Structures are given as C-alpha cells and as structure tokens.
Amino acid sequence: MATIEAIFDIPVEHERNVIGQLDSHIKKLERAFSVTIIDRNGVLKIIGEEKDTEKAKDVLSNLLKLSERGNTITEQNVDYAISLTFSEKTSSLDMVEIDKDIIARTVLGKPIKPKTIGQKQYVDAIRKHMITFGVGPAGTGKTYLGMAMAITAFRSQEVQRIILTRPAIEAGEKLGFLPGDLQSKVDPYMRPVYDALYSIMGAEQYQLNADKGLIEVAPLAYMRGRTLDNAYIILDEAQNTTPAQMKMFLTRIGFGSKVIVTGDLTQKDLEEGKKSGLEDAMRVLRHVEDISFIELTSADVVRHPLVQRIVDAYEKDEKRKESMRGNLSPREYGERRAASHKKRTDDY
C-alpha cells in the first residue's frame, strides 16, 4: 500500500500532555502502528500506510479529548486507546463517554470513574442489578469501583449501611500465628478493603460510621445466620469461597440490599482439589434474573502497564498447560511434570 502523510493539530496548552514526556506517547504510537510521527510545535505529521495513519490519528484524537476534559494522560490511557483500535469488539462507548461517568471523589477531591469499556459495563451492571459478579485479574478495579459505588449509595441514603467481607483464607500465611486478639489477626488480611475505604471516605469518617455500626468489615464466617436488609454488601476475594459458603452468603440478602461479588479465578488459595464457590456460582446462577456477571480482562487493568503484561504472560502460560493436558493422558502429563520438576531441582 502507498505511504501517505496526515496532519494532526494539538493546541499548545495540551501538547505536552498528549505527546508525553520526552515524546513517550508518540513513540508508543510509532511502534504500535509502524508509522513515523514528526512534531513541529504542536503540528504532528504522521507518515505511514493509510489505515495505520488513520488509527494513529484516532488515538491522538481520543487523547486530546481526554486532555481537554482536564485529565493527565498516562501510559495506561495511551495503551488502552491503542488497544481499542485493534479490538474486535464493537461498542458505542468511547473513552470520552467513559470519562464522563464520575462515581465519587476521594478525600483529596480526585474523581473516581471507570477507565475502560469493561469497567463502565461493570459500573452500569451494579446500578441496574441487585447482585453483580465482577470477575477478572488483579488491577481491574473490581473492589475499588465497587467500594466507590457503595459509599455513593450510602451517602445518598439509598442504603443504611455498608458491609464488606472476605473469606478468611490466607495466601500462604497463617493468621493463627499473628499476635493479638481476633480483630488484630483479621485486620491485616482486610487491609486492602480498609485502604479503599480510607481513600474514598477518609479514616475519620470511616471510624465514625464504623463506631455507629453503619460500616462493618468482617470475615465471611460472621455472615452466617444473619439477614442483611437495606445494605450494600461487598464480598471480596470470592474465588476463595467454597460452594457452601457462597450459597450461605447469597441467601443472607434481605430487602433493599445490593450485592457485589468480586474475585479472580486465577488466584485461588483453596486447598488442592477444592472447588471455588465463585466458579460454581458462575455456572449455577448465570441465567437467574437480576444477577449479572461482568468478566474483566487484562485490557481492563489500570495499574502500572507492567501488571497488564504480567497478567497476559500468566494467561498464555495457563493456556499452554491446558493444551498440554489435552494432548497427554493423565499419567503421561503427571510423568512429564515430575520429570520437569526433577530437572529444575537438579539444575538448582
């Protein structure tokens, strides 16, 4: 195909934000679309094949619109804008429409909003349904966005209290060996939940509402035997529940309540051979009315871009292992794994 040149103008007040420090954003576009971009005082000349130059212009247009809305353009914004041009999924949403949905603000005044199409679908599902399952890898904002939705509903008096819970299974640690009473043992495990609460509500406001019993942070076992009315309930790390625990939790829900269940099926801490309650619920409840399932992917990761690459690497490795399992008998697969382990041990 023929090489063409395209021109894209950036207002001077948005130039540095859009092109990035040391032209880092421009360099990403050049690598992604195999184009050359020359910056002349805010006038960008894009040189490449027609379809590639158009894609690069689309990304720049999205980034400029975000900048005009007062956003600081990050590496994650650029990566996501690029990924949208390669996505086979069609959506009426664009980055600007997503950016308009402000859920809440942190204690420092920073707006909390979805940053990807998947996150926007997750937030909309929470608004629409009584129970929403948010399933996906680390860094996709499942817990944080759910917390923001809960606090917004609490502040607007849509619910009377917030209940946050997790199954008390440790990622390779033993709570029983930690010093202190039960609350002291549980608090470190619930720290991610506290961090989100402090960020959005502030430590002082959280403590005030906790003392009144309006916000409760507790292990999942504490939910047994209760009926939870007029509450926003978030079950975090749900991949570590058993099917019996998940059923127990979901049958606690009373009138006027809304539930968010979050989890990552690739990070189960259950004993080998135990089935995950999250996995079971996704199978059993998939077609039950007023329950939605939103499955986020590595494209929705909004932490450091390296996190997205780590998630992708593990997903590829898991697919490779599944392919190996499919091609070998259980005995052959076991023998190969044992041989591989022995070789690594010998090399060490």
Secondary structure, 3 states (H helix, E strand, C coil): CCEEEEEEECCHHHHHHHHCHHHHHHHHHHHHHCCEEEEECCEEEEEEEHHHHHHHHHHHHHHHHHHHCCCCCCHHHHHHHHHHHHCCCCCCCCHHHHHCCCCEECCCCCEECCCCHHHHHHHHHHHHCCEEEEECCCCCCHHHHHHHHHHHHHHCCCCCEEEEEECCCCCCCCHHHCCCCHHHHHHHHCHHHHHHHHHHHCHHHHHHHHHCCCEEEEEHHHHCCCCECCEEEEECCHHHCCHHHHHHHHCCECCCCEEEEEECCCCCCCCCCCCCHHHHHHHHCCCCCCEEEEECCHHHCCCCHHHHHHHHHHHHHHHHHHHHHHHCCHHHHHHHHHHHHHHHHHHC
